[in-house]
Amino acid sequence: MPPPGVDVERVIARGRRRERLRRWATGGGAVAAVGLVGATLLVTAGGTGPQEQYAAPPVPSPSPSASANPTPSPLGKAYRTPPAEAQATEARLSEATKAALTRVVPGATTGRSHEGKDPFRFAYLYHEADRSGGDFDHYNAAADVTGNGRSGEVSLSVGRRSTVWSVPTDCTSFPAHLCTVSTGPRGETVLANRIEEGVVRDNYVAVTRPDGTAILIVAANQGGQGDTGGPRQTEPVLTMEQLIAIATDPALHI
């Protein structure tokens, strides 16, 4: 028996949504990582399951060597420790996201994500190349958002498009009546897709900029710390237009 207050249909639908997002976020790469709804949404082409991790501090080596303290490689490669600029980038992205939300949805408020993390507190994430044949890094955050007379979780990932981490740029893998592709105000490719799975409704936007920056943002009709009931309303907390306005904000960059 499920615990009292748990909406079984919602839990099942949310699980299906995560699996669908894993498949849809491939965008042509061998590995897809979207970091949506927490730091677990990574899948390899072979479907080996979640592999994503938070970057952890290095373990001191008893005998220092060149390999014990590797020189950070350019963004787009995997790190066993965060790059030197990660902390500053995390803070900047957090402020930029909150500012964009306030601009797009005046009066909006934020709370902790369903995982209990501070609202839009970005974290640097990485994937080790030897685990699935590819590597990537990007920054991820989420928050429970109230605005537009609705509430629900909003998840955001910002990274650099590569052969192993990318976001979709066309509607080939999406229902034609739920997906559109347009050009953003600065030449971005903007894919907007509606996800409907059981009681779950998500608005999903993937933005690819000419400089290779890739942004993935999803607004749900459910979410939030301790949320075990059904969706709070039929529609996601943010509209497609609002998500596009946030994702195309030039302040969101790495």
Legacy VTK file of the C-alpha trace (Angstrom):
# vtk DataFile Version 3.0
C-alpha trace
ASCII
DATASET POLYDATA
POINTS 254 float
0.000 0.000 0.000
1.339 3.462 -0.846
1.785 5.918 2.039
-1.297 8.033 2.843
-1.595 11.099 0.630
0.491 9.709 -2.224
-1.170 10.031 -5.618
-0.096 6.818 -7.358
-1.149 8.038 -10.806
0.956 11.148 -10.350
4.020 9.162 -9.290
3.703 6.819 -12.270
3.154 9.705 -14.668
6.135 11.573 -13.317
8.342 8.524 -13.805
7.145 8.174 -17.384
7.838 11.851 -17.987
11.437 11.454 -16.807
11.978 8.489 -19.108
10.497 10.388 -22.028
12.680 13.425 -21.357
15.743 11.191 -21.247
14.923 9.848 -24.702
13.975 13.209 -26.195
17.011 15.129 -24.988
19.455 13.181 -27.153
19.528 15.685 -29.991
21.873 13.511 -32.087
24.510 12.797 -29.430
25.469 9.394 -28.060
24.803 10.662 -24.551
21.997 12.920 -23.420
21.952 14.833 -20.188
19.314 17.332 -19.273
19.550 17.515 -15.519
15.820 18.105 -15.292
13.946 17.563 -12.048
17.205 17.121 -10.177
20.544 15.642 -11.134
19.444 12.247 -12.416
18.341 12.724 -15.997
21.158 11.219 -18.003
20.886 8.288 -20.355
23.251 6.683 -22.810
22.309 5.487 -26.252
22.246 1.963 -24.868
19.865 2.931 -22.088
22.163 2.150 -19.171
20.289 4.480 -16.847
21.187 7.434 -14.626
24.902 8.248 -14.544
25.015 11.935 -13.673
26.903 13.202 -10.637
27.678 16.358 -8.765
31.322 17.281 -9.018
33.055 16.376 -5.761
36.216 17.746 -4.123
39.358 15.786 -5.013
40.705 13.142 -2.634
44.246 14.073 -1.533
46.908 11.860 -3.079
49.642 10.482 -0.793
52.196 10.876 -3.563
51.523 13.939 -5.738
52.008 13.503 -9.442
50.982 15.167 -12.667
47.859 12.981 -12.867
46.882 13.708 -9.261
46.298 17.395 -10.018
45.139 17.609 -13.628
44.997 20.952 -15.358
41.343 21.837 -16.067
40.430 21.314 -19.705
38.168 23.669 -21.707
34.458 23.716 -20.917
32.808 20.768 -22.629
35.129 18.146 -21.127
34.535 16.071 -18.022
36.136 17.102 -14.748
36.731 15.059 -11.635
36.810 18.391 -9.818
34.863 21.527 -10.751
36.602 24.015 -13.036
38.026 27.079 -11.320
35.182 29.272 -12.550
32.354 26.912 -11.525
31.414 28.596 -8.249
31.280 32.057 -9.801
29.293 30.716 -12.765
26.809 28.991 -10.455
26.198 32.216 -8.535
25.889 34.293 -11.698
23.423 31.885 -13.315
21.308 31.823 -10.151
21.031 35.610 -10.073
20.392 35.804 -13.821
17.626 33.188 -13.663
15.858 34.880 -10.753
16.102 38.248 -12.491
14.722 36.801 -15.730
11.816 35.158 -13.881
10.956 38.428 -12.116
11.075 40.300 -15.414
8.935 37.773 -17.284
6.491 36.962 -14.459
6.223 40.000 -12.157
5.368 38.987 -8.610
6.480 35.375 -9.049
7.861 33.694 -5.931
10.158 30.697 -5.572
10.607 27.878 -3.094
12.758 24.805 -2.730
12.738 22.172 -5.455
11.183 18.747 -4.928
14.635 17.545 -3.854
14.772 20.188 -1.127
17.437 22.325 -2.797
17.442 26.119 -2.569
15.492 27.745 -5.410
17.518 28.113 -8.600
20.753 27.308 -6.819
22.839 26.118 -9.739
25.232 23.207 -9.429
27.991 22.173 -11.797
27.399 18.626 -13.043
29.665 16.319 -14.955
29.726 12.902 -16.562
32.837 10.774 -16.757
33.902 9.857 -20.271
34.853 6.292 -19.415
31.408 5.331 -18.120
29.373 5.746 -21.292
31.802 6.578 -24.049
31.366 10.349 -23.850
31.676 13.254 -21.487
29.908 16.526 -20.824
29.437 19.211 -18.273
26.703 21.717 -17.622
24.966 23.676 -14.874
21.578 22.725 -13.459
18.999 24.209 -11.084
15.322 23.944 -10.184
12.743 25.721 -8.057
9.125 25.500 -7.044
7.587 28.568 -8.694
4.329 30.352 -7.948
3.071 32.801 -10.554
0.311 33.307 -13.114
-2.094 32.075 -10.431
-0.441 28.640 -10.612
2.460 26.757 -9.068
4.822 23.995 -10.136
8.457 23.104 -10.602
10.699 24.824 -13.129
13.974 23.098 -14.064
16.801 24.633 -16.054
20.077 23.374 -17.557
22.726 25.519 -19.243
25.598 23.885 -21.101
27.721 23.829 -24.210
26.413 21.842 -27.179
28.751 19.053 -28.310
28.674 15.612 -29.903
27.835 14.052 -26.539
25.566 16.680 -24.938
22.940 18.440 -26.940
19.310 19.436 -27.018
16.795 18.765 -29.801
16.591 21.307 -32.602
13.749 19.827 -34.665
10.408 18.126 -34.062
11.321 14.750 -35.566
10.897 12.931 -32.251
7.870 14.888 -31.056
4.148 14.840 -31.883
3.718 17.387 -34.672
0.686 19.021 -33.072
2.578 19.632 -29.804
5.937 20.839 -31.144
7.141 23.977 -32.924
10.534 25.335 -33.966
11.239 29.031 -34.386
14.118 31.494 -34.513
14.827 33.545 -31.409
15.600 37.272 -31.208
19.364 36.675 -31.496
19.346 33.884 -34.051
18.702 31.059 -31.589
16.981 27.838 -32.623
14.014 27.550 -30.264
12.135 24.268 -29.917
8.927 24.363 -27.869
7.185 21.115 -27.033
4.203 20.151 -24.923
4.536 16.978 -22.855
1.343 15.202 -21.833
1.657 11.974 -19.863
-1.247 10.898 -17.679
-1.972 13.746 -15.274
1.389 15.399 -15.988
1.570 18.479 -18.200
4.955 20.020 -18.993
5.993 22.908 -21.185
9.452 22.095 -22.542
11.748 24.550 -24.345
15.182 23.814 -25.835
17.292 26.726 -27.067
20.490 26.410 -29.108
22.471 29.587 -29.659
24.827 30.298 -32.559
27.796 30.228 -30.140
26.983 26.638 -29.117
25.284 27.376 -25.805
22.393 24.987 -25.139
19.610 25.740 -22.665
16.860 23.394 -21.565
13.961 24.643 -19.424
10.826 22.797 -18.302
7.788 24.048 -16.395
5.532 21.484 -14.735
2.027 21.489 -13.319
3.352 19.766 -10.204
6.439 19.777 -8.033
7.869 21.355 -4.949
9.400 20.120 -1.751
7.259 17.459 -0.107
4.684 17.509 -2.889
3.025 14.085 -2.798
-0.416 15.021 -4.059
-1.699 15.315 -7.596
-0.969 18.171 -10.018
-1.846 21.554 -8.588
-3.658 22.631 -11.748
-4.107 21.456 -15.317
-1.605 23.841 -16.922
2.133 24.155 -16.175
3.150 27.065 -13.978
4.816 28.973 -16.855
3.648 29.338 -20.436
5.752 28.509 -23.482
6.181 32.207 -24.217
7.477 32.838 -20.703
9.914 29.929 -20.889
11.240 31.159 -24.230
11.703 34.664 -22.826
13.748 33.266 -19.929
15.811 30.832 -22.013
16.738 33.475 -24.599
17.874 35.973 -21.966
21.509 36.743 -22.907
22.482 36.820 -19.208
22.124 33.025 -19.154
25.493 31.944 -20.491
28.583 30.036 -19.399
LINES 1 255
254 0 1 2 3 4 5 6 7 8 9 10 11 12 13 14 15 16 17 18 19 20 21 22 23 24 25 26 27 28 29 30 31 32 33 34 35 36 37 38 39 40 41 42 43 44 45 46 47 48 49 50 51 52 53 54 55 56 57 58 59 60 61 62 63 64 65 66 67 68 69 70 71 72 73 74 75 76 77 78 79 80 81 82 83 84 85 86 87 88 89 90 91 92 93 94 95 96 97 98 99 100 101 102 103 104 105 106 107 108 109 110 111 112 113 114 115 116 117 118 119 120 121 122 123 124 125 126 127 128 129 130 131 132 133 134 135 136 137 138 139 140 141 142 143 144 145 146 147 148 149 150 151 152 153 154 155 156 157 158 159 160 161 162 163 164 165 166 167 168 169 170 171 172 173 174 175 176 177 178 179 180 181 182 183 184 185 186 187 188 189 190 191 192 193 194 195 196 197 198 199 200 201 202 203 204 205 206 207 208 209 210 211 212 213 214 215 216 217 218 219 220 221 222 223 224 225 226 227 228 229 230 231 232 233 234 235 236 237 238 239 240 241 242 243 244 245 246 247 248 249 250 251 252 253
